[in-house]
Each structure stands twice: as structure tokens, then as C-alpha cells.
């Protein structure tokens, strides 16, 4: 009885400390220090779902880790060799309750992780029946082309160029020349991903999601940008010598700014779309490449 009372008195300040720490956490800290939470509004409609899956998984894993570490330390202390003891301790085998415990608990955890991950993936990968905007992204060594299919214009990109200003820090690139994908805020967007040469990966860290871009195959991303701003993007698949220079930006803007950018592209003569005729890898099914009959 006295032991339980002491435990309650010890638990109260611990619980109060936990509540105080959590109350003082920023939005970024509460979401596992993931990008995309430096403001009150998530970057996309999927951001909170992804962060929730990440943070919840870590909490569960940390609790399992604390349990395992606690049991290990307890065994080390309780079953340590005392002064004067010799020989081997009593050997135990076939403790059925323990064996059932460490079989069932991991199984339940795996099923739980699988169920929540599948639910989140199904939500994120669900296509829009009627997207507001459809954009085709061509990945190429080492840049990006953007076809705004819903607006009949395109924007060709070039590889990130180093800033040769002697006063600029090493590795600085000319920001104005980085390919920039414009998306209107609060609109349903479908992004078609194609590659002109090798495998790339379309990654915007603030979106908490990336998708491989595979030659001869079209992948899709479905999202709704919910916060204006400029978000850095990059290729996340090692794709050659200048992989690190394969940068781009995503600029989430108002409808008026988006339409103005579409008009600017038209004024520059970028009407229509860039097709697969500029692909470098022609040895793909359906391209008419010669076959080896040997």
C-alpha cells in the first residue's frame, strides 16, 4: 500500500512535467521537427496525415524501446553476480508466458503499423476525379521541364548554375535560374511524372512526400497546396555527375498570380507542350527501338 502511494506521488510531478514540456513545444516540435510546419497552416492537405503517421510511429517505438531497455537494465542489476558466488546461475528454458508475449506484441505492432500506413497511403494516392490543375513534369539530367496541361503552356528548365560572384559563398547557385513550378493555392493538383533518361525522384521536403520518376513509366502525385510560399525541391535519386545541381522550386501562389505566370509563358512563346521526342533514352518498349534477334 505504501509502495503504491509513493508511486502515485512520483507520477504526479512526472505527468505535470510532461504536460508543461508539451505545452511549450512549437508547432514544428509537435510534428516531429518535420519541414512544412513553420506556420499554422500545413503546406498541403496531406502534410498533417504524414506527420501524424511519423510522430505516432516514433512514440510507439520509443515506448517499446524504453520497455526493452528497462528490462535489460533490470536483468543486469537483479541477476548480477554477487560477491562470493561461483559457477553458473540456475538455467531456465521454455517460459511459455514470456515466449507468447514477445511473439504476440511484435505481431500486433507490425499489423498496426501496416494498417495505419496503408490507410494513409490510400488517402494520399487516391486520384482526383476532376482535378483543377494538371501538370506534367519531365525529369532530365539534370533539370526539370514543366507542362501546364490545363493551360496549354510549358516551362523548360535548365540545370542550376553556380554563382561566380567572388563574394558569394561556395556552392551558391543563381536562384532566379532554378526551374520553378507554379501551383495555385487551395486547388486540386494532379502531377504526372515522366523521365527523359534515367531514374530520378521528385521531392519537395515541405510536402513530406516524394515519388520516383521512372523511364518508360508514368507516376502520379495528387495534392492540394494549402499555404502560399516558395518551397525548395530536388532530385532524391542519384542520377549522375550533376545530381546535386538538379534543383527546382515550387511556388504556391494566388489564382491571379498563377494566371499571370501562365500569361507570361504565353508571351514568351512557350505555348503547347514539350513531348517525349526530346527523351534521351529511346531503348524502351513502344519506341520502335531495334530488337536483338540473337
N, C-alpha and C positions, 0 to 999 in steps of 0.2 A: 504493500500500500504506500509506504513511504517512498519506494522507488518510483512508482507511477506519479506521485505528487512532484517529485524532483524533476521528472521528465517533462511534466506539463509546465513547470516554472522555467525550464530551459528552452522549451519550444516557443513560448510566448515572445521573448526578445528576438529569437531567430526569425520567426514569422514577421515580426514588426520590421526587422532589418531588411528582409526580402521585399516587403511591400514598399518601404522607403526607397530602396535602390531602384525598383521598377518604376516608381513614380517619378524619379529624377532622370529616367532614361529619355533620350531623344527619340524621334521617330525612326531615325536610321538605326539606332541601337536596338530598339524593339523589333526591328525587322532583320536582325542578324547582320548588321553592318553591310547589307547588300546595296548596290547602287540603285538609284531611282527613287530614293525616299528622303531626299534632302528638302522636300517641301511637303505640304499637307496633302496634295493630290498625287495619286500614283501616276506613273508615266503612261501606262496602258491599262486596259481593262483586265489584263491577265497578271499584272505585277503583284497584287496582293495575294492572289492564288498561289503564285510561285513562291513568294516569300513565306507564306503560311506553311507550305509543304516543307520548305527548307528548315525553318525555325522549329517546327514541331518535331521533325525528324531528329534534329540535334538535341532537343530537350529529352526525347525518349532515349537516345543513345547515351547522353550524359548520365541519366538516371541508371541505365544498365551498367555503365562504366563505374559509377560510384558504388553500386551494389557489388560488382566483381572486385573492385579494389578494396572495398571494406572487408569482404570475406577473405581475401588474400592476406590482408594485414592482420585480421583476427586470427587466422590459422597460424601465421608466423608467430604471433605473441602467445597464444594459448598453448600451442603444441611445440613450443621451442624446447630445446634440450636444457634441462635443469642441471645444476651443479651436482655432480655425483652420479648422474645417470649414464649408463653404458648400454651398448647393444642397440638393436633396432626397436622402435616403438611397436605397439600392437598394430598389426596389419589388418585392414578392413577391406572387404570386397562386397560387391553386389548390394549396395544400398539402394533399394528399389525406389523409395520416395525421391531421393536426390536425382537418380537417373531419369525418372519421369519428369522431374522439374526442369532439368537442363535439356530435355528433349522437347517438351511442350512449349516452354517460354520462347525459345528461338523460332519455333514454328509459327507461333502466334504473331511474333514481331514481323517475320517475313511476310506472312499473309496480310498483316495490317499495312506495312509499307507498300506492298504490291497493290492493294485495294485503293489506297489514297493516291498513289502515283498514277494508276490507271484512270481514276476519276478526273484528276487534274489534266492528264494528257488528253482525254476525250473532250474535255471542255475547250482546251487550247487548240486542238486540231480539228474542231468542228467547222466545216466550211460555211461561209455566208451564202445564203441562197441568193441574195441581191446586194452585193457589196456596193458601197458608194463610189469607191475608187479601186481600180485595178492597175497595178504597176508590175511591169516585168523587169527583173534585174538580171543583167548578164554579168557574170564574173569572168575576169580575164587576167592573165598575167600582165601587169599587176595593178589592175584598176577595176572600175565598175561602169557599166552603161545602164541607163535608166530609160525604159519605155513607159511613158504615161499613157497606157492604152485607152483609158477613159476620156482622154483629152486630145489624142491624136498627135502628140509631140514626143520628142525624145531628148535626152541629155547625155552626150558622150563624155566619158571621164578619162582622165589621164592619171598616171602614177604620181604619187606625192613627190613634190620637188623640194630638194633641200634649199634652205635659205642660206645664200652665200654671204649674207651680211656678216662682216667680221665681229660685230658687236652682239650677234645672236648666239645663244647657247648652242653647243654642239648637238646635232641631231634635229634641230628645229626645221620644220617644213613650212612652206608658204601656204598658209591656211586658206587663202582665197582661191587656190587652185585645186583644193581637195574636192572630189566629187561629192555633191550634196543632194540627197533625196528629200524632196519636199512632200510633206503629208499634211492634210487638213485636220485640225483638232476635232475630236468627237465625231469622226466619220468611220464607218466600217471599211477596212482596207484589206484587200487580198494582194499578196505579193507572190509573183511567180518567179522562181529561181532557176536560172539556167547557167551552164558553164560553157565557155568557148574553148577550153583546153583541158585543164586538169581539175582535180577535186579542190574546191575552195569551201569556205564556210562563212555564211552571212551572220555576223554577230554584232549586236548593239547591246553592250553590257547593261545599260539602264533598262532595257526591255526584259532582262532576266531570261532571255531565250535566244537560241541560235539554231541555224538549220544548215546542214551540209548542202553544197551546190555541186551536183554530180554530172559529169559529161554524159550526154545521151538520155538524161532523165530530168523531169521537171518536178521540183519540190515546191511546196506552198507554205506560206505563213498567213495567219488570219489574226488581225488585231485591230484595236480601236485606240488611237492615241488620245489621251485624256488630259495632257498637260503641255502647254506650249513651251518651247525651248529648243536648244540645239544639243544633240546627243551624239557622242563620238561612236563610230563603228569601225570595224576592222575585219580582216580575214582571220579566222581562227583555225585554219588548216594549213600546215606547212606546204607551200606551193611553189617553192623555187627560191632563186637567189634574192629577189627583192620582195619576199613575202612581207617583211616588216614595213614596207612602203605601200602596201595595199590597204590604204585607209579611205574612209568616207565619213560623211556626217549625215545625220537625219535631222531635218529641221521641221518641227511641228509648228504650224502657223495657223492663222485665222483663214476663213474661206476667202476673204478678199485678197490676202497676201498670196494664197495658193493660186488663185485665178490670175493674179498679176504675174506670178512667175511663169505660168503656162503661156501667157501672152508674150512675155519676154522671150521665151524659147521660140515661139512662132515668129516673132520679129527677127530673130537671128537665123531663121531659115530651117530650124530643126523640126520640120513637120513630118508626119508619118511615123515610122518606127525603124529601129535597127533590127535586122534579121539574123538568121543563123549563117548567112553567106560569109560572114566575117569570122566564123569559127576556125580555129587552127587545127583542131583535132577532127579530121574528116574520116578517120578509120572507125566509124561507128555504124551500128545496124541502121539501115534505111538511108544511108548516104550514097549508095551506089559504089562504095569502095570495092576495088578488085578483091576477089577471094583467092585464097591459096588452095589449088586443087590437088596438091600433093598429099 
